[in-house]
């Protein structure tokens, strides 16, 4: 006598895994202000740069509102999705805390406020050079500081001369960093040649 087996296995229903598949992941390379190798962070394609700032907060304990993100010298806004930047390098700039200039040591606060920690990027170079200057210093002081750092850090400066570019504008050696509106953690680029054309 034939009768159905009571042990017929139930139909298998595959539930979608809540975690994204590898194809939905993107890798973002972060270039931090400190002179360390880029940090690679894995994110979902649907994540935005606001989420990336949260991840930076988890890693470096930097409040998200103090973090600015850049790609090709353009700031990346919080609502932009990260999916178009897979494998790309994103620069991280940290805004100075507004409380740094206040407190018991007023003179110390003023000194801290005037100090700028900048990154200098040689033309066609990959190594960013961390330099500290005063906001009131002339840009020419950066040239002298690079000369002092050159041997110690092992980088080379163009023998035929060079000039500085900030936000795609040529910098005037006789004007201050404050005059050029240079901010904390900004990057200044070195270009070979001379602005004056050898006059």
Steps between C-alpha positions, in 0.01 A plus 500: 500500500645829392487801723700821502803520721448727798867596483486691173734797559333840493575733212819696563447874512819703473487821694701788365800570715474847649871559445600625154660254258865563407388657171309765695806602699736785414850570628588859587864595563531776759798735495517626857669831599767311695790360293385137503408262220145535363234312696267276297137489618231264368153646458166416338412660167196663659709672769565873481802706600313588818528130595870511410549787746338282767749223421788749527360600839507133607860459381660831593254643757460818294149655520329476158422874493875574504576272203508620138547253214658586166552334162694676220506819711119510524315459827268199521165581661337272756210386281717379209502115469838328516424250219666717230825517696588128522878465522546878501710694748312753712685770691405570861530849647431566868367840601651644814272491802354848568568446871874469439548876523314538827582391852724594787811560288393785274846551355536127438161500329605785273818312412304183419253696290780646287669166437408326175580137433516466123573222253732581208467285186790504250411494129445138391587394854311259721658594833326785677736700718358619836610855581406731786498877439353813655190643332668842493819371333571590141475212254874539439555357849355170375775491237764537773330239721494247214871563447559409865281189481636377167801306631329377816196353321674386181287677239630711211403847384519608132856622431378735227276688741138466605192688617201419719140437392208518744149415377619537137637851563867606498612613846690825555816437705476850649146454635399312815317168523213687665486737199463194275224370732691176564324281759603233748599171332488644146726374221740722304646370174849555359531572128829505308613823340470871568198730503704798377637318197861573596484879512 
